[in-house]
């Protein structure tokens, strides 16, 4: 979110240009390596680097910058937050839904690998942890693919135009599934170990075609940025006297424990001859 102030939307969008192939992988690593190199040279001139410290090799620094640039968006790609891999040429969001945003299982596996490698002064345990983490991600992506296909199989009426399958943090094989079809949003649960798709909720209108919602969608910069980031937006409309209140949310994060941080609200005057202030 460092560039959230930027006037250019692909750069201001979190997980946009900075996480894409062009910005995150091709442009930013050389800039990062150059900045770190300049910082190191400056510290050397100031005498802040220990005399016996090994010299900084720009080639290795550049390689590490590229490694970080590749692994960062690759891991972000595994979550329902998604990334714009093709930004700025295409603002489509990509996601595999293979990991919870902070997977405790992945942290434990990688942490044990680092701890064991440091204790034995060998790289083998760390390498095994990386392999185990990769297999864990592949397994979870496979489960999410099953969850994506479940509404078409277990709920034959469903033909989603967008679907997400969010893993749970501890019970990693279970998914909170949400899909959109013809302006209707449906929530369900998926558990491959317990019958597949279940607890299918009633379809709820996203209200995005409502004229007042469309007015509210462009009312403030904050709302415009929220909707640019939101991938399954919905709106709740409350009309009272000569004021209409529109609350935007993202169906990916409709859990009551999360929804407070993922909403934006706009109040607008009602467009009616009975409300003089709306003229």
N, C-alpha and C positions, 0 to 999 in steps of 0.2 A: 504493500500500500504506500510505499515511499513516494511514488509519482502520482498519487491521487489528486494533487493540485494541478497537474498538467492540463493544458487546454486541448491537447490531442487525445481523443477518446481511446484509441488502442493502447496508448501509453498509460493513461489514467486508470484504465480498467485493470483491477487486480487479476493476475493470471492471464493477462492479455499479451501484449507485445513482448514484455520482459520474460515471458514463459514460452514463447513460440520458437519455431525453428529459426526464423530470421533474427529476431531481437535477442532471445535468450541464449541461442546456441552459436550464432555466427557473429553477432555484433558485440555483445556485452563481455564475453570472456577476454578478448584482446584488450578491451578498455580496462577491465579489472586488473589484468596482469600488468599493464602499463602503470596504472595508479600505484599498485603495490611495489613495483620496481622503483618508481620515483620516490616513494616513501622510504624504501630501504636505502637508496642513495643518500637521501636527506639525513636519515638517522646516522649513516656512516660518517658523513661530513661533520655531524654534531658530536661524534664520539660516543653515541649511545649504543653502539653495537660492540659486544665483547670482543676482545682481541682474538681469542681463540675460536670464535664462531665461524662455522663453515660459510663460504661465500654463497650468495644467492644466484642461482642459475636461472636466467630468464626462460629458457626452454622448458625446464621442469615446472616453473611457475605457470607458464602458459598451459602446459598439459594439465596441471591440477585445476586451473580455472575452467578448462573445457570439460573435465571430468565432473566438476560441480555443476556446470551448466547443463550437462546431459542428465545427471541423476536427479536434480531438483525437479524439473518439469515432468520427468518420467515417473517419479513418485507421486507428484501432484495429480498426474493423469489417472492414478488408481482410485481417486476419491470422487464423490458426487459433486465436489466443488468444480471439477473439470478445468481444462485449460484451452486457450485459443491457440492451437498449434500453428495455424496458418496466418495468424495476424501479422501485418495489417491487411493482407490481400483478401482474406476471408475471415469473418468474425465468428465462424461456427465453433461451438464448444465441443470438445472431445472428452470422453470419460470412459473408464472401464469398470468403475464401481467395485474394484477389487479390495479396497482397504477402507477401514474407518479412518477418519481424519487424523487421529493419533492412535495407531494400532498398538495396544499393549503387548500383543503377541510378537509383533515385529521388533519392538524395543527390547523385549526379553531375549529373543534369539540373537540379535545383533550385539546386545550388551554382554551376553555370556561369551560370545565369540571374541570380543575385544578383551574382556577380562581374562579369559583363558590364554589368549595369545600373549598378553602382557606378563602373565604369571610364568608361562613356559618359555617366553622369548622366542616363540616360533609363530610363523604365519599360518600354519595349518588350521588351527581352530577358527581363525577369522575367515579363512576361505570357506570352510565348511559352513559357517554361519551365513555367509553370503549365498551359498548354494541353497541352504535350507530356506532362507528368506525368499529367494527367487521362486522356489517350488511352492511355498506358501502363497505367494501372490498369484501364481499361475492357477493354483487350485481355487482360489477365491474368485478370480475372473471367470473361471468355468462355472462356478455356482451362480454368479451374477448373470451369465448368459442364460442359464436355465430360468432364472427369475424373470429376465426380460421376455422370454418366450412363454412363460406361464399364463399370462392373461389371455393369450390367444388359444391356449389349450384348455385351461381350467375355467375360463370365462369366455365361451365362444363368441359372445357378442363384441368382445374387445378387439379393436384394431388401432392401437395407440399411434399417435403421431410423435409422441415423446414419452420416454419412460426412464425412470431411475430406480436402482435397487441398492439402497444404502445398507452396508453391513453393520451389525451391532458390534460394540467394542469388545465384549467378552465372548459372547456366543457368536463367533465370527461366521458361522455357516448360515445364520438366519439373516433375512433381509426385510427392511421396511420398503415396500414397493409403492411407487406412485406413478400414475400415468395420466396422460391427457388425450382426450379423444373428442373432436368436434366441440371444443369449448367447455367440455366437462372434465373434471378432475376426480380420480378415484384413488383411494388408498387401500392397501391390503398388506398382508404378511406372507412371507414365503419361508418355508422350512423344508429343505430336501429330505430331512430325516423324519418328518412328521406329516407326510401327505401333500407337500407342495404348497400351493396357494390357498390361503384361508383368510378369514376375517375381512372379506371384501366389503368395503364400505359403499354407501349409496353415492352415485355420481353427484358432484356439486358443481354448479356453474362457476367459471372463472370470472365472469362479468367483464372481461376485457373489451367487449364490444359495446358496452353501455356508453352512451354519449357523455355522461358526466365523468365516467372513468377515463375516457379518451381525453377530455379536457384536463383532468387532473394529472394525466401521464406526462404532460409537458409543462405543468405549472411551475415547477422549481427545478433547479439544476440537480439538487440532491435526489429527487424522484427520478429524473431522467437517467442519472448514473446508476441508481438502484435497478431500474428496469433494464438497463444495458447489461448489467451483471446477472440479473435474475434470469433463469432459464425456464421456469414454469410459473410465471406470475399469475396471481389472482387478486381480486379486489373485493372488499366488503364495502357496501354503500349504505350510509345512514342519512336519511333526509329528515330534516327538522326545520319547520317554518321556512325561512328563506336561505337556509344554509345546508349544503350537502357536504358530508364528511366522507372522504374516500380513504380507506386504509389498504395499502398494497402489501402483499406478502409473497413468499416464494413457497410453492407447495413441497419443495424438497425439505423444507425446515418448518413444517407445520406442527411439530411437537410443541405442546404448551411450555415445556422447559426451555425451548429455544426461540420461540416465535417472537418474543419481545425484542431480540436483537436483530431480527430480520424483517422488520416492517417499516414502512414509511407512510405518513399520514398527511393529507392535504384537505383544507377546508376551502370551499368555493361558494360564491353566491349562486342561488338558484336562478336559472334563466327563465323568468316568468313575468308576465305583465302585472301580477299581483305583488311582486317584490321590486319596488322602485330602485333599490340600490343595485339591482342586477343589470341595469341598463348601461 
